[in-house]
Amino acid sequence: MKMINFKDAKIPAIGMGTWHMGSDRAAYAQQKATLQYGIEHGATVIDTAEQYGDGDSERLVGDVIKDFDRSQLFVISKFYPFHAERKQMQRALDASLKRLGTDYLDLYLYHWPGSTPLAEVVANMEAMQQSGKVKHWGVSNFDLSDMQDLWSVPGGQHVMANEDLYNIGSRGIDFDLLPWQREHNVPLIAYAPVDEADGRGANLTKQRALVEVAKRHAVTPFQIMLAWAIRDGQTLAIPQTSSEQHMQENIAAGDIELTTDDLQLLDQAFPKPTRHQSLDII
Ligand SMILES: NC(=O)c1ccc[n+]([C@@H]2O[C@H](COP(=O)([O-])OP(=O)(O)OC[C@H]3O[C@@H](n4cnc5c(N)ncnc54)[C@H](OP(=O)(O)O)[C@@H]3O)[C@@H](O)[C@H]2O)c1
């Protein structure tokens, strides 16, 4: 699996999302087995949030990671914007750590911009980092103007990453946000990278260019969507799956090298944006 430099960490380019996982008792064993399979096969980055299933996703992740060497994992969680004040953030973090059964997070994300002044949110995230309970902090669902605001507050430039919706069918951030992040060395975490949360990916993957490039590499169009999302070597994609077969395919997508011809064909079918677009959020 392709590794990427994530500020001072080196992590695999494909991780695992866990939204909507952990709450359905009938699906629990399969979801747990799939995440275990993922870690065993190199997908050592796991993305969760206090929001997901009201803590059920974090509990599932805790149940999975207890059997692995914690130092080999990169665990991401997120706090609600209404937990951005100091005391609430401390409580939210402690509760997440308890559900996860770990004493630190590798990355703690401000889930989406809220009403607490950004300078205060940053100061609080810096304090969480200093406590040792958080190795790094970052943001999510930030657009270009949010990143520019962040850059101007004290400590804002310590941000490790921004997690936004990004896939070949939703590439508005290619216009301005992603070039800005590359210039400022802020990696992207691409969520919904196969655009399947709303079932749109199934339609996208019937698209001729994706089918053609998939054929060239003898893989599935979903795998090409993942290879495309991580093509710059600075992006982490976090597809979610409860299927071992899909997990295996997603991990294998981390090794696909798209050629210039592939990228041109895909650009024709899914053109680069030519003006600023409002950020896609789910
Ligand atoms: N920061 C944020 O605000 C935010 C928002 C949304 C999501 N996220 C994070 O991003 C993660 C991923 O986003 P998402 O779950 O919305 O969308 P996604 O990963 O694009 O789509 C997930 C869906 O794709 C299917 N799938 C995955 N791999 C596949 C493959 N190789 N072939 C065919 N189908 C495949 C899965 O079905 P199967 O189970 O059948 O494989 C699942 O239904 C979430 O789990 C969450 O951790 C973050």
The ligand as an SDF file (V2000), in Angstrom:
LIG
                    3D

 48 52  0  0  0  0  0  0  0  0999 V2000
  -15.7780   14.6080    8.4120 N   0  0  0  0  0  0  0  0  0  0  0  0
  -17.0120   14.4400    8.0150 C   0  0  0  0  0  0  0  0  0  0  0  0
  -17.8530   15.3370    8.1450 O   0  0  0  0  0  0  0  0  0  0  0  0
  -17.4150   13.1370    7.3710 C   0  0  0  0  0  0  0  0  0  0  0  0
  -18.6370   13.0500    6.6780 C   0  0  0  0  0  0  0  0  0  0  0  0
  -18.9610   11.8300    6.0850 C   0  0  0  0  0  0  0  0  0  0  0  0
  -18.1050   10.7460    6.1840 C   0  0  0  0  0  0  0  0  0  0  0  0
  -16.9440   10.8540    6.8960 N   0  0  0  0  0  0  0  0  0  0  0  0
  -16.0290    9.6990    7.0540 C   0  0  0  0  0  0  0  0  0  0  0  0
  -15.7340    9.1690    5.7730 O   0  0  0  0  0  0  0  0  0  0  0  0
  -16.0430    7.7950    5.7230 C   0  0  0  0  0  0  0  0  0  0  0  0
  -16.4480    7.3790    4.3310 C   0  0  0  0  0  0  0  0  0  0  0  0
  -17.5220    8.1570    3.8550 O   0  0  0  0  0  0  0  0  0  0  0  0
  -18.9390    7.5390    3.5180 P   0  0  0  0  0  0  0  0  0  0  0  0
  -19.1370    6.3130    4.3170 O   0  0  0  0  0  0  0  0  0  0  0  0
  -19.9140    8.6230    3.6440 O   0  0  0  0  0  0  0  0  0  0  0  0
  -18.8450    7.1990    1.9660 O   0  0  0  0  0  0  0  0  0  0  0  0
  -18.0010    6.1860    1.0770 P   0  0  0  0  0  0  0  0  0  0  0  0
  -16.8720    5.5970    1.7990 O   0  0  0  0  0  0  0  0  0  0  0  0
  -17.7290    6.9210   -0.1860 O   0  0  0  0  0  0  0  0  0  0  0  0
  -19.0970    5.0860    0.7660 O   0  0  0  0  0  0  0  0  0  0  0  0
  -19.3690    4.0210    1.6420 C   0  0  0  0  0  0  0  0  0  0  0  0
  -20.1920    3.0030    0.8590 C   0  0  0  0  0  0  0  0  0  0  0  0
  -19.4260    2.5380   -0.2480 O   0  0  0  0  0  0  0  0  0  0  0  0
  -19.4920    1.1520   -0.3470 C   0  0  0  0  0  0  0  0  0  0  0  0
  -18.1450    0.6810   -0.7660 N   0  0  0  0  0  0  0  0  0  0  0  0
  -16.9630    0.8900   -0.1250 C   0  0  0  0  0  0  0  0  0  0  0  0
  -15.9530    0.3340   -0.8060 N   0  0  0  0  0  0  0  0  0  0  0  0
  -16.5010   -0.2420   -1.9010 C   0  0  0  0  0  0  0  0  0  0  0  0
  -15.9750   -0.9940   -2.9860 C   0  0  0  0  0  0  0  0  0  0  0  0
  -14.6640   -1.2580   -3.0660 N   0  0  0  0  0  0  0  0  0  0  0  0
  -16.8330   -1.4260   -3.9420 N   0  0  0  0  0  0  0  0  0  0  0  0
  -18.1550   -1.1630   -3.8670 C   0  0  0  0  0  0  0  0  0  0  0  0
  -18.7210   -0.4510   -2.8720 N   0  0  0  0  0  0  0  0  0  0  0  0
  -17.9030   -0.0050   -1.8910 C   0  0  0  0  0  0  0  0  0  0  0  0
  -19.8500    0.6240    1.0240 C   0  0  0  0  0  0  0  0  0  0  0  0
  -20.6980   -0.4810    0.9330 O   0  0  0  0  0  0  0  0  0  0  0  0
  -20.2110   -1.9190    1.4920 P   0  0  0  0  0  0  0  0  0  0  0  0
  -20.2530   -1.8300    2.9740 O   0  0  0  0  0  0  0  0  0  0  0  0
  -21.2170   -2.8480    0.8980 O   0  0  0  0  0  0  0  0  0  0  0  0
  -18.8360   -2.1380    0.9620 O   0  0  0  0  0  0  0  0  0  0  0  0
  -20.6090    1.7910    1.6510 C   0  0  0  0  0  0  0  0  0  0  0  0
  -21.9990    1.6520    1.4370 O   0  0  0  0  0  0  0  0  0  0  0  0
  -17.1580    7.6410    6.7840 C   0  0  0  0  0  0  0  0  0  0  0  0
  -17.3010    6.3090    7.1870 O   0  0  0  0  0  0  0  0  0  0  0  0
  -16.6430    8.5560    7.8570 C   0  0  0  0  0  0  0  0  0  0  0  0
  -15.6490    7.9030    8.6280 O   0  0  0  0  0  0  0  0  0  0  0  0
  -16.5730   12.0390    7.4610 C   0  0  0  0  0  0  0  0  0  0  0  0
  1  2  1  0
  2  3  2  0
  2  4  1  0
  4  5  1  0
  4 48  2  0
  5  6  2  0
  6  7  1  0
  7  8  2  0
  8  9  1  0
  8 48  1  0
  9 10  1  0
  9 46  1  0
 10 11  1  0
 11 12  1  0
 11 44  1  0
 12 13  1  0
 13 14  1  0
 14 15  2  0
 14 16  1  0
 14 17  1  0
 17 18  1  0
 18 19  2  0
 18 20  1  0
 18 21  1  0
 21 22  1  0
 22 23  1  0
 23 24  1  0
 23 42  1  0
 24 25  1  0
 25 26  1  0
 25 36  1  0
 26 27  1  0
 26 35  1  0
 27 28  2  0
 28 29  1  0
 29 30  1  0
 29 35  2  0
 30 31  1  0
 30 32  2  0
 32 33  1  0
 33 34  2  0
 34 35  1  0
 36 37  1  0
 36 42  1  0
 37 38  1  0
 38 39  2  0
 38 40  1  0
 38 41  1  0
 42 43  1  0
 44 45  1  0
 44 46  1  0
 46 47  1  0
M  CHG  2   8   1  16  -1
M  END
$$$$
